[in-house]
Amino acid sequence: MTVLSHTLNHARQLLETTRRFVERSDDPYVISRFGDLQIRVDVAAALFERAETDPSPVAVTEAQIAAAEALIAASNAQFELTGHRTALPSPLDDPLRVKYRIVGNYHLNGVL
């Protein structure tokens, strides 16, 4: 859960850094892009809280996916909107495709 927490915090930091750069923008693209990022980070935070309460393998994996995707999206948006990119840590022990397979197999077939 520590790596997951760091990944989520890194996504939040990138979001805040980007927010400071584009603050008070009236550009519809910037506004919608920032809204998308905020939702991704909020979803990752909610799944992280759920995984802390119910640390089942699937709940933790779902939180890992959401945090990693939020971090990737925040990094990409930082580059798109500011022209800069912060180096990303390697957040997962398995590739995302493996994580998605675990979650899909559980929800589709009931298999862990």
Secondary structure, DSSP 8 states (H G I E B T S, - for coil): -HHHHHHHHHHHHHHHHHHHHHTT---HHHHHHHHHHHHHHHHHHHHHHHHHHS--HHHHHHHHHHHHHHHHHHHHHHHHHHS---------SS-HHHHHHHHHHHHHH---
